């Protein structure tokens, strides 16, 4: 299992496992203890309950018999009697028997997905993907969907907006390289509810204006300070979000709003983050396997990588969660198909203020009907 687990959920697991007072528990991550033999051991987590210690081990994505044996021996040498193995997959029978024999309690992380930790997460509406994300994306952050041309980035991000609309969360699609009419014609060929949500004004579609292109050209040539450019774009975007009560935003792709400068990309992507709003940007591939400029991946909270391999007439598509800060996630690649119903996963693993919100119009972003 990759990623970190919050203190809240670790306290709940320890409390439920040993009937302890949650509020009296203290959690330490990557904790080292010197055993009676003089050997130093590193534990994923140690939970302190008064003078007692509870050792917590995160299971690996593959069979972990050796890990279980080592974990138990480290606990014995460290004088720890209470042991927990946290799993995000179904342990096999040998692993279960081994844990039972050693007195290690198995805690299935999925049983805690409906905890407070996971309430309010922004789901895609694709059960297998939402499960991999431990319930969905956390609002307030910026996420990247990357992949080469035809990988399914626009489809997946459109499904994200559609599902939000079905759950009364308004969405905004910002198009940077596609004619809006063409986009609508294409997305309506899929039965994902995007067209209906757009007609019901639960999803807004905007395109970047010629003014942005001119301003970006001036920045690229060094005639304009990029901070002024970013401030203007982000201020306008946030004003639109507030005015229209947007909760989900997609910029597809983000590349045309960026210049290949580390400071620029850092400031731009960090400025996109907004409380209670989930932002997804998409990017093709060029410099690295995750982005065009090779910098975008460092300044987002999470990355979903889409890929495909063509063999004759067959297309083998895969989805992999590369990173997801502040949340547990399943990084195992999964196969999927793009169908008339959208993306279907087959289960196989292979600081800028906003002006007063008085209008929804903008000279920076254009409604497609303008």
Secondary structure, DSSP 8 states (H G I E B T S, - for coil): -BS---HHHHHHHHHHHHT--GGGEEEEEEEEEE-TTS-EEEEEEEEEETTEEEEEEE--SS--HHHHHHHHHHHHHTT--EEEEEESS---HHHHHHHHHHTEEEEEGGGGTTSTTTTT-B--S-HHHHHHTTTSB-TTSEEEEE-STTSSHHHHHHHHHHHHHHTT-EEEEEESSS-HHHHHHHHTTS-SSHHHHHHTTSEEEEEE-HHHHHHHHHHHTTSS-HHHHHHHHHHHHHHHHHHHTEEEEEEE-SGGG--S-HHHHHHHHHHH-BTTBEEEEEE--SSSSS-SSS-GGGGSSEEEEEEEEEETTEEEEEEEEEEETTS-B----EEEEEETTEEEE-S------------S--SSEEETT-
